[in-house]
Amino acid sequence: MKMEMFQILNEEGKIVNTRDMPKLTNDEIKAMYEYMVLSRAFDDVALKLQREGRMLTYASLLGQEASQIGSALAMHKEDWFAPSFRENGVFITLGFPMDALYQYWAGDERGMTIPEDMNALPVAVPVGTQIPHAVGLAWASKLQGKKSVAVVYFGDGATSKGDFHEGMNFAGVFKIPCIFICQNNQWAISVPRKRQSASDTLAEKAFSYGFEGVLVDGNDVFAVYKVTKDAADKARAGKGPTFIECYTYRMENHTTADDWKKYRDPAEVEMWKRKDPVERLRKYMESEGIWNENYEKGVWEKAKVKVAEAVKKFEAVEPPKPTDMFEDVYAELPEELEEQKKDFE
């Protein structure tokens, strides 16, 4: 079936869909922009830290800021967030400490300690495994009569995994308040989207499970916010799940262990640079008189200061002890692991 892509803000920063433009104040629009800039600044420094040997393998979110910040801002405090390994922008927008994110990506699992006031799962590096977990959280909320929604993020590659289909099927059958957000960034490492599925879109897969699928311009922060908010409102009203395909692009390598130049045409990357989500919003704000060069300078300066403070804080943490790897796995450590633990003491 043919699906139309939902869009509000085009590549030139112009509103092309006034009917569906969400009612946002200038301050709310500025917040969108500032979170996108902060996420980009965080990402840029993370890549540099990894190259300097101060962090481990890292997955960049460059180019996907609108998909992450637009959807995160549509969530309520009580909602659940189930990430894959690229959602640092969502973490930041929801208030997760940036120093803890850096700590985690530096190899210290303590960095993924979720704050008591945040409903979030830790980063899921295995592809797609977080999807059934999110469905379970949403089902539990429904059984308890709560109005919270579970929002789970994954990439186009995850739609080829059994976890995806099992989670989608279960959510459809039981009308579970879960929002499936697929950031279709066109590449699952070196595997192009066309090798993931023969369907025209990924969003249409939702219909075979009995619920709505939406294809949205993932570089349009207004459109992503709108469709996520609508999906959340629907889920809270007991009308079941929604699958949102954010059509976007991964501008960087899959991770710092990858080299996209071996499998992507540079012309393709250049074409997507013209769709940059941050620049798109900036153009709109400038046309509306809510952006100027002084504001821009201030936003980036504040972001860089926050990131620098986060780096300083995470690198001041005492490194984990080797014996920490034996903690928090078993209530009572098996005898063979007790013996191994003694070797590190």
C-alpha positions in Angstrom: 0.0 0.0 0.0 1.1 3.6 -0.6 1.6 5.7 2.5 2.0 9.5 2.4 4.8 11.0 4.6 3.5 13.3 7.2 5.3 16.6 7.2 4.8 20.1 8.7 8.2 21.8 8.3 10.0 21.4 5.0 13.7 21.4 4.2 13.6 25.2 3.7 12.2 25.8 7.1 8.7 26.7 5.9 5.4 25.4 7.3 3.7 23.4 4.5 0.9 22.0 6.7 -0.7 24.7 8.8 -3.7 22.6 9.7 -1.6 20.1 11.7 1.0 22.5 13.1 1.0 22.0 16.9 0.2 24.9 19.1 3.5 25.7 20.5 4.7 28.9 22.3 7.9 30.6 21.2 9.5 29.3 24.4 8.5 25.7 23.6 10.0 26.0 20.1 13.2 27.5 21.6 13.3 24.5 24.0 13.1 22.1 21.0 16.0 23.9 19.4 18.1 24.1 22.5 17.7 20.4 23.3 18.6 19.6 19.7 21.8 21.7 19.9 22.7 20.3 23.3 22.3 16.8 22.0 24.5 17.6 19.0 27.1 19.2 21.3 27.1 16.1 23.5 27.4 13.8 20.5 30.3 15.8 19.0 32.3 15.6 22.2 31.5 11.9 22.7 33.0 11.1 19.3 36.1 13.1 20.2 36.4 11.4 23.6 36.2 8.0 21.9 38.9 8.9 19.4 41.1 10.1 22.2 40.7 6.8 24.0 38.7 8.3 26.9 35.5 6.5 25.9 34.6 3.1 24.3 32.6 2.4 21.2 29.9 5.0 20.7 26.9 5.3 18.3 26.4 8.8 17.1 22.9 10.4 16.8 24.0 13.1 14.3 21.1 13.8 11.9 18.4 12.2 14.1 17.9 15.0 16.6 14.4 15.8 15.4 13.2 12.2 15.7 14.5 12.0 19.3 13.8 15.4 20.8 10.4 15.8 19.0 9.2 12.5 20.4 10.7 12.9 23.9 9.0 16.3 24.4 5.6 14.6 23.7 6.1 12.2 26.6 4.7 12.7 30.1 6.7 12.2 33.3 5.0 8.9 34.1 5.6 7.4 30.7 8.2 4.7 30.2 11.2 5.0 27.8 12.8 1.9 26.4 16.0 2.9 24.4 18.3 1.1 22.0 21.9 2.3 21.9 21.5 5.6 20.0 18.9 7.6 22.0 21.2 9.9 23.9 19.1 12.8 22.7 16.0 11.3 24.3 17.9 10.6 27.6 19.1 14.3 27.7 15.6 15.7 26.9 14.1 13.6 29.7 16.6 14.9 32.2 19.1 12.0 32.5 22.5 13.3 33.6 24.9 13.8 30.8 27.9 12.9 32.9 26.2 9.5 33.6 25.7 8.9 29.9 29.4 9.6 29.3 30.3 7.4 32.2 28.3 4.5 30.7 29.8 4.9 27.2 33.2 4.9 28.9 32.5 1.4 30.0 31.3 2.0 33.5 27.9 0.3 34.0 27.1 2.5 37.0 26.5 5.3 34.6 23.3 3.6 33.5 21.8 3.8 37.0 18.3 5.2 36.3 17.2 8.1 38.6 14.4 7.2 41.0 12.1 9.8 39.4 12.6 8.5 35.8 10.7 5.7 34.2 13.4 4.4 31.8 15.1 1.1 31.0 18.9 1.1 30.5 20.5 1.1 27.1 19.9 -2.1 25.1 22.8 -2.9 22.9 21.4 -6.2 21.5 19.2 -5.3 18.5 15.4 -5.3 19.2 15.5 -7.0 22.7 14.0 -3.9 24.3 10.8 -4.1 22.3 9.1 -7.0 24.3 10.3 -5.3 27.5 8.5 -2.1 26.5 5.3 -4.0 25.6 5.5 -5.7 29.0 5.8 -2.4 30.8 2.8 -1.0 28.9 0.7 -4.1 29.6 1.5 -3.8 33.3 0.4 -0.1 33.2 -2.9 -1.1 31.5 -3.6 -3.9 34.0 -2.9 -1.5 36.9 -5.3 1.1 35.4 -2.6 3.7 34.9 -2.5 6.2 32.1 1.2 5.8 31.4 2.5 4.9 28.0 5.6 3.0 27.0 7.7 4.4 24.2 10.3 2.1 22.6 12.9 3.2 20.1 14.7 1.0 17.6 16.3 1.2 14.1 15.2 -0.2 10.7 17.4 -3.2 11.3 15.4 -4.2 14.3 12.3 -4.8 12.2 14.0 -7.9 10.9 14.2 -9.4 14.4 11.7 -11.7 16.0 11.4 -9.5 19.0 9.9 -6.8 16.8 7.2 -9.0 15.4 6.4 -10.7 18.7 6.1 -7.3 20.5 3.9 -5.8 17.7 1.6 -8.8 17.6 1.1 -8.9 21.4 0.5 -5.1 21.5 -2.1 -5.3 18.8 -4.0 -8.3 20.3 -4.3 -6.7 23.8 -4.5 -3.1 22.7 -1.5 -2.2 24.8 -0.6 1.5 25.3 2.8 1.3 23.6 4.3 3.5 21.0 6.8 1.9 18.7 9.3 4.5 17.2 11.4 3.2 14.4 14.2 5.6 13.5 14.6 4.5 9.9 18.0 6.0 9.3 18.4 4.0 6.0 21.3 1.8 7.1 21.6 -1.0 9.6 25.4 -0.8 9.8 26.2 -1.6 6.1 22.9 -3.1 5.2 20.6 -0.7 3.3 16.9 -0.3 4.1 15.9 -2.2 0.9 17.5 -5.3 2.3 15.4 -5.2 5.5 12.0 -5.5 3.9 10.3 -5.7 0.5 7.4 -3.5 1.8 7.2 0.1 0.5 7.4 1.4 4.1 8.1 0.0 7.5 5.2 1.8 9.0 2.7 -0.3 7.0 3.7 -3.4 9.0 1.5 -2.1 11.8 -1.6 -2.8 9.8 -1.0 -6.6 9.7 -1.0 -6.5 13.5 -4.3 -4.6 13.7 -3.2 -1.1 14.6 -2.1 2.3 13.1 1.2 2.9 11.4 2.4 6.4 10.6 5.2 7.5 8.3 6.6 10.8 9.4 9.5 13.1 8.2 12.0 12.2 10.9 13.9 15.5 10.3 10.8 17.6 11.0 10.7 18.2 14.8 7.1 19.6 14.6 5.8 16.6 12.7 7.5 14.1 15.0 6.1 15.9 18.1 2.6 15.9 16.6 2.4 12.3 15.7 3.9 11.1 18.9 1.6 13.3 21.0 -1.4 12.0 19.0 -0.3 8.4 19.5 0.2 9.0 23.3 -3.2 10.6 23.6 -4.8 7.7 21.8 -3.0 5.1 23.9 -4.1 6.9 27.2 -7.6 6.7 25.9 -7.4 3.0 25.7 -7.3 2.8 21.9 -4.1 0.8 21.6 -0.6 1.1 20.1 0.9 3.0 17.2 3.9 2.3 15.1 5.8 5.5 14.0 8.4 5.3 11.3 10.7 8.4 11.5 12.2 8.6 8.0 15.6 10.1 8.8 19.3 9.5 8.2 22.4 8.5 10.1 25.0 11.1 9.1 27.8 9.5 11.0 29.2 5.9 11.1 27.0 3.2 12.6 29.4 3.3 15.6 33.0 4.5 16.0 33.9 0.9 15.0 32.5 1.4 11.6 33.6 3.2 8.4 30.6 4.3 6.2 32.8 5.3 3.3 33.2 1.6 2.5 29.5 1.1 1.7 27.8 4.5 1.2 28.0 6.9 -1.7 29.3 10.3 -0.4 26.7 12.0 -2.7 23.9 10.3 -0.7 25.4 11.8 2.6 25.7 15.2 1.0 22.0 15.0 -0.1 20.9 14.3 3.4 23.0 17.1 4.9 20.6 19.5 3.1 17.8 18.0 5.2 19.5 18.7 8.5 16.9 18.9 11.2 18.7 21.5 13.3 19.3 23.8 10.4 15.7 23.3 9.3 14.3 24.5 12.6 16.8 27.4 12.8 15.5 28.7 9.4 11.9 28.6 10.7 12.8 30.4 13.9 14.7 33.1 12.0 11.7 33.7 9.7 9.4 34.0 12.8 11.7 36.4 14.5 12.6 34.1 17.4 16.2 33.5 16.3 19.1 35.8 15.8 22.9 35.5 15.9 23.2 36.5 19.6 20.7 33.9 20.6 22.5 31.3 18.5 25.8 32.1 20.1 24.3 31.9 23.5 22.7 28.6 22.9 25.9 27.0 21.7 28.0 28.5 24.5 25.6 27.2 27.1 25.6 23.8 25.5 29.3 23.6 25.4 29.6 24.6 29.0 27.1 22.0 30.1 28.9 19.3 28.1 32.3 20.3 29.4 31.0 20.2 33.0 29.6 16.7 32.3 32.9 15.5 31.0 34.8 16.9 34.0 32.3 15.3 36.4 32.4 11.8 34.8 36.1 11.7 34.6 36.4 12.6 38.3 34.5 9.4 39.3 36.6 6.7 40.8 36.9 3.9 38.3 35.0 0.7 39.0 36.7 -2.2 40.7 37.3 -5.4 38.8 35.1 -7.3 41.3 32.2 -5.1 40.4 31.5 -7.4 37.4 30.3 -10.0 39.8 27.8 -7.8 41.5 24.1 -7.3 40.8 23.7 -10.4 38.7 22.9 -13.1 41.3 21.2 -12.8 44.7 23.8 -15.4 45.9 26.9 -15.8 43.8 27.5 -19.3 42.5 30.5 -21.2 43.9 32.4 -21.1 40.7 32.0 -17.3 40.4 33.0 -16.9 44.0 36.3 -18.6 43.1 36.8 -16.3 40.1 36.0 -13.3 42.2 38.8 -14.1 44.6 41.3 -13.9 41.8 40.6 -10.2 41.5 40.6 -9.4 45.2 
